[in-house]
Amino acid sequence: MSENKRAVRSGTMITDLTSGSVIRQLLAFAMPLFVANALQAVYNLVDMVVVGQVVGGAGMSAVSIGGDVLHLLTFLAMGFSSAGQVIIAQYVGAKQNDHIRRLIGTMFTFLLGVSILISVLCTVIRHPILNWLNTPAESYGYTMDYMMTCVAGLPFIYGYNIVSAILRGMGDSKRPFLFIAIAAVLNTVLDILFVGFFGMAAFGAALATVIGQAVSFIISLVYLYKHKESFGFDFRAESFRIDVQILKPLLSLGIPMAIQSAAVSFSKVILMAWINQEGVVYSALSGIYNKMGMMMGIVSNSFTTAGSSMVGQNLGAGRFDRIPRILGVVLGIGLTISAGVSALVLLFPREVCEIFTSDAAVLAEYSLIIVPVVLNFVGAATRSGAFAIINGSGNSRLNLLVAVIDGMIGRIGLAFLLGFVFSMGSQGFWYGDALAGFMPIMIGSVFYLSGKWKRQIYKQ
């Protein structure tokens, strides 16, 4: 047997997801992801709550706009780390250990280099960015402080996502959770210190976030280095050389996934620019809508990631019989959680919104976002099953199709129709965003029923 296909040795960091109870494995994998994603979401959520309570609507607007810009800038980290995770999972299932080692070095060099380029570019065009987004005058200074501080920390976000992708592709979701937990606690403490006590406003919130991200990346990198023998990566300078043969499948899957992430983020930025034209109150409301959607999104992302890794390993091992059970569990759990959270928002809408702000002008209009929020919850639950089969199978073309339909045609098209044509304003934009979230499950269902996912396996 060649080195590329040698069997996985005992004592490695790799977890076999191709046998045993599907629901037990999925929950064991997904729960640390869920908590990790929840803690990661706490970064921006805590920023908004602390700044919203101390500074008011202008501060909330700044965190909302700056946070959405930052999310857009991480599209390559999200896309390529997700692609790397799927490919590693399939390499694990196919026992191609040498490919795992080469992919790790390629991912580090490629993505960290990209993050630095993006940071430099955004620094140069920072004023046009905020002008294009119709940033309200009341929050312009706060937004600039928040955005540029976060941009400086972009390499840390990319670095953490690389390490997490490596570990999750090998079936380990617990360590990424521990790394982000430390960072989330640090971010929360520093938020209260910088904003509440030192009066550093949006800049203090962003600085707390960057410090938390830096600590998370450094700790995760040290862990990976100390366990380098477990996966055969020696961390020598030559090991970080980009391997063209390995880069090809990473680009093949990563570009569509990055476009998918970018398309959704870009469409949300477009919607934000439209909403900002209506003033700082609606900009703040948009921040609450996005953060509430993000809370359900962490459930969807957790089970998407867990499901993708399980699908990837089982496809690599030829265990097609386990795929339907994996998808059924992913959808069932997501919909159950969505129903519970939706009931909470419908029963106590004002109380939920008061978590974010005490600004009377913002709370006076809270009812505009409640139904769109609930629709967003349900759509997020259905997306997890769709992306588990699409991402796990490594279907790059379908990822691109979802990106175009969900991100560009669906979200922007529906929002434009409801907001401008039907004169619903900001509420129409929120409805359009929420309804577009059901596009992936429609596409994913057709893909699953076609059976073509059985052929989407990387063979080197």
C-alpha positions in Angstrom: 0.0 0.0 0.0 1.4 3.4 -0.9 2.1 6.1 1.6 -0.8 8.2 0.4 -3.3 5.4 1.3 -1.7 3.9 4.4 -4.1 3.0 7.1 -4.8 5.4 9.9 -2.6 4.4 12.9 -4.0 4.1 16.3 -3.3 6.9 18.7 -3.8 9.7 16.1 -6.1 12.7 16.4 -8.5 11.2 13.8 -12.0 10.1 14.9 -13.8 7.4 12.8 -17.3 8.6 11.9 -18.1 5.7 9.5 -19.6 3.2 12.0 -21.7 3.2 15.2 -24.8 5.1 16.2 -25.5 8.1 13.9 -27.4 10.1 16.3 -24.9 9.6 19.1 -21.9 10.5 16.9 -23.7 13.5 15.4 -24.7 14.9 18.8 -21.2 14.2 20.3 -19.7 16.0 17.3 -22.3 18.8 17.0 -22.7 19.8 20.7 -19.1 21.2 21.1 -19.5 22.9 17.7 -22.8 24.4 18.9 -21.3 25.8 22.1 -18.2 26.9 20.2 -20.3 28.7 17.5 -22.5 30.2 20.3 -19.4 31.5 22.0 -18.1 32.8 18.7 -21.4 34.6 18.2 -21.0 36.1 21.6 -18.2 38.2 20.3 -20.4 40.5 18.2 -23.5 39.9 20.4 -21.8 41.1 23.5 -20.3 44.0 21.6 -23.8 45.1 20.5 -25.4 44.6 23.9 -22.7 46.5 25.9 -22.3 49.3 23.3 -26.1 49.5 22.9 -26.7 49.9 26.6 -23.8 52.3 27.2 -23.7 54.4 23.9 -27.3 53.9 22.6 -28.7 53.6 19.1 -25.7 55.1 17.3 -23.4 52.6 19.0 -25.7 49.7 18.0 -25.7 50.9 14.4 -21.9 51.0 14.4 -21.6 47.5 15.7 -24.3 46.3 13.3 -22.6 47.8 10.2 -19.1 47.1 11.3 -20.0 43.5 12.2 -21.6 42.9 8.9 -18.6 44.3 7.0 -16.3 42.0 9.0 -18.5 39.0 8.3 -18.3 39.8 4.6 -14.5 40.0 4.8 -14.3 36.6 6.3 -15.9 34.9 3.3 -12.7 33.4 2.1 -11.9 32.0 5.6 -15.4 30.5 5.8 -15.4 29.1 2.3 -11.9 27.6 2.2 -11.9 26.3 5.8 -15.2 24.6 5.1 -13.7 23.1 1.9 -10.6 22.1 3.7 -12.6 20.4 6.4 -14.6 18.4 3.9 -11.6 17.3 1.9 -9.7 16.3 5.1 -12.7 14.3 6.1 -12.8 12.5 2.8 -9.0 11.9 2.9 -9.5 10.4 6.4 -12.2 8.1 5.1 -10.0 7.0 2.2 -6.9 6.6 4.5 -4.9 9.2 2.5 -2.8 10.5 5.4 0.0 12.1 3.3 -2.6 14.3 1.5 -3.8 15.6 4.9 -0.3 16.7 5.8 0.2 18.5 2.5 -3.2 20.2 2.7 -2.5 21.6 6.1 0.6 23.5 4.9 -1.1 24.7 1.8 -4.1 26.0 3.7 -2.0 28.0 6.2 0.1 29.8 3.7 -2.7 30.5 1.2 -5.3 31.7 3.6 -3.1 33.7 5.9 -1.6 35.5 2.9 -5.1 36.3 1.6 -6.1 37.7 5.0 -3.2 40.1 5.1 -4.0 41.4 1.5 -7.6 42.0 2.5 -6.7 43.9 5.6 -4.4 46.2 3.6 -7.0 46.8 0.9 -9.8 47.6 3.4 -7.5 50.1 5.1 -7.0 51.9 1.8 -10.7 52.1 0.9 -12.2 52.4 4.4 -14.0 55.7 3.7 -15.6 54.6 0.4 -16.8 51.4 2.1 -18.8 53.3 4.8 -20.0 55.9 2.3 -21.3 53.2 0.0 -23.2 51.6 2.9 -25.0 54.9 3.6 -23.7 54.9 7.2 -25.8 57.3 9.3 -23.9 60.4 10.2 -24.6 59.8 13.9 -22.8 56.5 13.9 -20.1 57.2 11.2 -17.2 57.8 13.7 -18.1 54.8 15.9 -18.5 52.6 12.8 -15.1 53.6 11.4 -13.4 52.8 14.8 -15.1 49.4 15.1 -14.6 48.3 11.5 -10.9 49.3 11.2 -10.0 47.7 14.6 -11.6 44.4 13.5 -9.9 44.6 10.1 -6.5 44.7 11.8 -7.4 41.4 13.5 -8.5 39.6 10.4 -5.5 37.3 10.2 -6.4 35.9 13.6 -9.9 35.0 12.4 -8.5 33.3 9.3 -5.9 31.5 11.4 -8.4 30.1 13.9 -10.6 28.9 11.1 -7.7 27.0 9.5 -6.9 25.2 12.8 -10.6 24.4 13.4 -11.1 23.1 9.9 -8.1 20.7 10.4 -9.4 19.4 13.7 -13.0 19.1 12.6 -12.1 17.3 9.4 -10.4 14.7 11.6 -13.5 14.4 13.7 -12.4 16.5 16.6 -14.9 19.2 17.5 -14.1 19.5 21.2 -10.7 21.4 21.0 -12.1 24.2 18.8 -14.8 24.7 21.4 -12.3 25.0 24.2 -10.2 27.5 22.2 -13.1 29.7 21.4 -14.5 29.4 25.0 -11.3 31.0 26.4 -11.5 33.8 23.8 -15.3 34.4 24.4 -14.8 34.8 28.2 -11.8 37.1 27.6 -13.8 39.2 25.1 -16.8 39.6 27.4 -14.6 40.7 30.3 -12.7 43.2 28.2 -15.9 44.5 26.6 -17.2 45.4 30.0 -13.9 46.9 31.1 -13.1 48.9 27.9 -16.6 50.1 27.2 -18.3 50.2 30.6 -15.4 51.5 32.7 -12.9 53.1 30.3 -15.6 54.7 28.1 -13.9 53.5 24.9 -17.2 53.0 23.1 -17.2 51.1 19.8 -13.4 51.1 19.6 -13.2 49.4 23.0 -15.7 46.7 21.9 -13.7 46.0 18.7 -10.4 45.9 20.6 -11.8 43.3 23.0 -12.9 41.2 20.1 -9.6 41.3 18.4 -7.7 40.4 21.5 -10.0 37.5 22.1 -9.5 36.3 18.5 -5.8 36.6 18.8 -5.7 34.6 22.0 -7.9 31.9 20.4 -5.6 31.5 17.4 -2.4 31.4 19.4 -3.7 28.8 21.8 -5.1 26.6 19.0 -1.8 26.9 17.0 0.2 25.9 20.1 -2.0 22.9 20.6 -1.6 21.8 17.0 2.2 22.2 17.2 2.4 20.1 20.4 0.4 17.3 18.7 2.1 17.5 15.3 3.2 13.8 15.4 -0.5 12.7 15.5 -1.1 13.9 11.9 2.4 14.0 10.5 2.8 17.8 10.0 6.3 18.9 11.3 5.8 22.7 11.1 9.1 23.2 9.3 9.3 26.2 6.9 9.3 23.9 3.8 6.1 22.2 5.0 4.2 25.5 4.5 5.1 25.5 0.8 1.9 25.6 -1.4 1.4 22.2 -3.0 -0.1 22.8 -6.4 -1.6 19.3 -6.6 -3.3 19.7 -3.3 -4.3 23.3 -4.0 -6.4 22.3 -7.0 -9.1 20.4 -5.1 -9.0 23.1 -2.4 -9.7 25.8 -5.0 -12.2 23.6 -6.8 -14.4 23.3 -3.7 -13.2 26.4 -1.8 -14.0 29.0 -4.5 -17.7 28.0 -4.8 -18.0 27.8 -1.0 -16.3 31.2 -0.7 -18.6 32.6 -3.3 -21.5 31.1 -1.5 -20.4 32.8 1.8 -19.6 36.0 0.0 -22.9 36.1 -1.9 -25.0 35.7 1.2 -22.8 38.3 3.1 -22.8 40.7 0.2 -26.5 40.5 -0.2 -26.9 41.3 3.5 -24.6 44.3 3.1 -26.8 45.5 0.2 -29.9 45.1 2.3 -28.1 47.0 5.1 -27.3 49.9 2.8 -30.9 50.1 1.8 -32.1 50.0 5.4 -29.5 52.6 6.5 -31.2 55.1 4.3 -34.2 55.0 6.6 -32.2 56.3 9.6 -30.3 55.1 12.7 -33.4 53.6 14.3 -33.9 51.1 11.4 -30.2 50.5 11.3 -30.3 49.5 14.9 -33.4 47.3 14.4 -31.5 45.6 11.6 -28.7 44.9 14.0 -31.2 43.2 16.4 -32.7 41.2 13.5 -29.3 40.0 12.4 -28.1 39.1 15.8 -31.3 37.2 16.6 -30.9 35.4 13.3 -27.3 34.7 14.2 -28.5 32.9 17.4 -30.4 30.3 15.3 -27.7 30.3 12.7 -25.3 28.9 15.3 -27.5 25.8 15.6 -27.7 25.5 11.8 -23.9 26.0 11.3 -23.1 23.5 14.1 -25.2 20.7 12.6 -24.1 21.6 9.0 -20.4 21.3 10.0 -21.0 18.0 11.9 -23.2 16.6 9.2 -20.7 17.6 6.5 -17.8 15.9 8.2 -19.9 12.7 8.8 -21.1 12.7 5.2 -17.6 13.4 3.9 -16.0 10.5 5.9 -18.8 8.1 5.0 -18.6 8.9 1.3 -14.9 8.5 1.4 -15.4 5.1 3.0 -18.2 4.1 0.6 -20.8 3.9 3.4 -23.7 5.4 1.4 -26.3 3.6 3.6 -25.5 5.9 6.5 -26.2 9.2 4.6 -30.0 9.2 4.9 -29.8 8.7 8.6 -27.3 11.5 9.0 -29.5 13.9 7.1 -32.7 12.9 8.9 -31.1 13.5 12.3 -29.7 16.9 11.2 -33.0 18.1 10.0 -35.0 16.7 12.9 -32.9 18.3 15.6 -32.7 21.7 13.8 -36.5 21.9 13.3 -37.2 21.0 16.9 -34.8 23.7 18.3 -36.2 26.2 15.8 -39.8 25.6 17.0 -38.8 26.2 20.6 -36.9 29.4 20.0 -39.7 30.7 17.7 -42.2 30.2 20.4 -40.1 32.2 22.8 -39.8 35.1 20.5 -43.5 35.1 19.6 -44.5 35.0 23.3 -42.0 37.6 24.6 -41.0 39.8 21.7 -40.4 43.1 23.5 -38.6 41.4 26.3 -36.2 39.7 23.8 -35.5 43.0 22.0 -34.9 44.7 25.4 -31.9 42.4 25.8 -30.2 44.4 23.1 -31.2 48.0 23.9 -33.2 50.3 26.1 -33.4 53.0 23.4 -37.1 54.0 23.4 -37.1 55.0 19.7 -35.8 51.6 18.7 -38.1 49.6 20.9 -41.1 51.5 19.6 -40.7 49.8 16.2 -39.7 46.3 17.4 -42.8 44.6 16.0 -41.5 45.1 12.4 -38.9 42.4 12.8 -40.7 39.6 14.8 -42.3 37.6 12.0 -39.2 37.9 9.7 -37.1 36.7 12.7 -39.3 33.6 13.1 -39.2 32.8 9.4 -35.4 33.2 9.5 -35.2 30.6 12.4 -37.1 28.0 10.4 -35.1 28.6 7.2 -31.9 28.2 9.1 -33.0 24.9 10.5 -33.7 23.5 7.0 -30.4 24.8 5.6 -28.4 22.5 7.8 -29.7 19.4 6.2 -29.2 20.8 2.7 -25.7 22.0 3.2 -24.7 18.8 5.0 -25.2 16.8 1.8 -24.0 19.5 -0.6 -20.9 20.4 1.3 -20.1 16.9 2.5 -20.2 15.5 -1.0 -17.9 18.2 -2.2 -20.1 19.3 -5.1 -18.5 22.6 -6.1 -20.9 23.4 -8.9 -24.0 23.0 -6.7 -22.4 25.2 -4.1 -22.0 27.9 -6.7 -25.6 27.5 -7.8 -26.8 27.9 -4.2 -24.7 31.0 -3.8 -26.2 32.6 -6.9 -29.8 31.7 -6.1 -29.8 32.1 -2.4 -27.4 35.0 -2.0 -27.9 37.1 -5.1 -31.2 36.3 -6.9 -33.2 35.1 -4.0 -32.2 37.5 -1.2 -31.6 40.7 -3.1 -34.5 40.0 -5.6 -37.1 39.2 -2.9 -36.0 42.1 -0.7 -36.1 44.6 -3.7 -39.6 43.3 -4.7 -41.1 43.5 -1.2 -39.2 46.6 0.0 -39.4 48.8 -3.1 -42.0 47.4 -5.5 -44.6 46.6 -2.7 -43.4 49.7 -0.7 -42.9 47.7 2.5 -39.6 49.5 3.3 -37.3 48.0 5.8 -39.8 45.3 6.8 -39.9 44.1 3.2 -36.1 43.9 3.2 -36.2 41.7 6.3 -39.0 39.5 4.9 -36.9 39.0 1.7 -33.9 38.0 3.6 -35.8 35.5 5.7 -37.7 33.9 2.7 -34.4 33.5 0.7 -33.2 31.2 3.5 -35.5 28.4 2.2 -33.7 28.2 -1.2 -31.0 25.8 -0.1 -33.4 23.1 1.2 -35.2 23.2 -2.2 -32.0 22.7 -4.1 -30.5 20.2 -1.6 -33.6 18.1 -1.8 -33.4 17.8 -5.6 -29.7 16.9 -5.3 -30.3 14.2 -2.7 -33.2 12.6 -4.6 -31.0 12.5 -7.8 -28.4 10.3 -6.1 -25.6 12.2 -7.7 -24.0 12.9 -4.3 -22.6 9.3 -4.4 -20.2 10.3 -7.1 -18.8 13.4 -5.4 -15.7 11.9 -3.9 -12.1 13.3 -4.2 -9.7 10.8 -5.7 -6.1 11.6 -5.9 
